[in-house]
């Protein structure tokens, strides 16, 4: 969710405007606030699935399969 140029929440909002059908998985390890708070915010603006770091390969593949189903 924290990125060098813009934060993930802004990126999600921009992607949702341009590609409203896009299914987004948000991943956060926290930062200024706890990861869970970032991810809750992300879910309110259109994220279909969220994961807290560290993310296992199995958890990521399960999340991808869930949002593509």
C-alpha positions in Angstrom: 0.0 0.0 0.0 3.0 2.3 0.6 4.8 3.1 -2.6 7.5 5.7 -3.5 5.5 8.1 -5.7 1.9 7.6 -4.6 0.2 5.5 -2.0 -1.7 2.4 -2.9 -5.1 3.9 -1.9 -4.7 6.7 -4.5 -3.5 4.1 -7.1 -6.6 1.9 -6.4 -8.9 4.9 -6.8 -7.3 5.9 -10.1 -7.4 2.3 -11.4 -11.1 2.0 -10.4 -12.0 5.1 -12.4 -10.2 3.9 -15.6 -10.8 0.2 -15.2 -13.9 -0.3 -13.0 -14.1 -4.0 -13.9 -10.5 -4.6 -12.6 -10.3 -6.9 -9.7 -7.6 -5.7 -7.3 -5.7 -7.6 -4.5 -4.2 -5.2 -2.0 -1.1 -6.3 0.0 0.3 -4.3 3.0 2.8 -4.7 5.7 1.8 -1.5 7.4 3.6 1.7 7.6 2.3 4.9 9.2 -0.7 3.0 10.4 -1.2 -0.8 10.8 -1.6 -3.0 7.7 -5.1 -3.9 8.7 -6.3 -0.3 8.7 -4.8 0.3 5.2 -6.4 -2.9 4.0 -9.9 -2.0 5.5 -9.7 1.4 3.7 -8.7 -0.4 0.5 -11.7 -2.7 0.7 -14.1 0.3 1.1 -12.8 1.8 -2.2 -13.2 -1.4 -4.3 -10.5 -3.9 -3.5 -11.8 -7.4 -3.9 -9.3 -9.1 -1.6 -6.6 -8.0 0.8 -3.6 -9.8 2.3 -1.2 -8.8 5.1 2.6 -9.3 4.6 4.4 -11.6 4.6 2.2 -13.4 2.0 2.8 -17.0 1.3 2.6 -18.3 -2.3 -0.4 -20.4 -1.3 -2.3 -17.4 0.1 -1.6 -15.3 -3.0 -2.7 -18.1 -5.3 -5.9 -18.7 -3.2 -6.7 -15.0 -3.4 -6.2 -14.8 -7.1 -8.4 -17.9 -7.6 -11.1 -16.4 -5.4 -11.4 -13.1 -7.2 -11.3 -14.8 -10.6 -14.1 -17.3 -9.7 
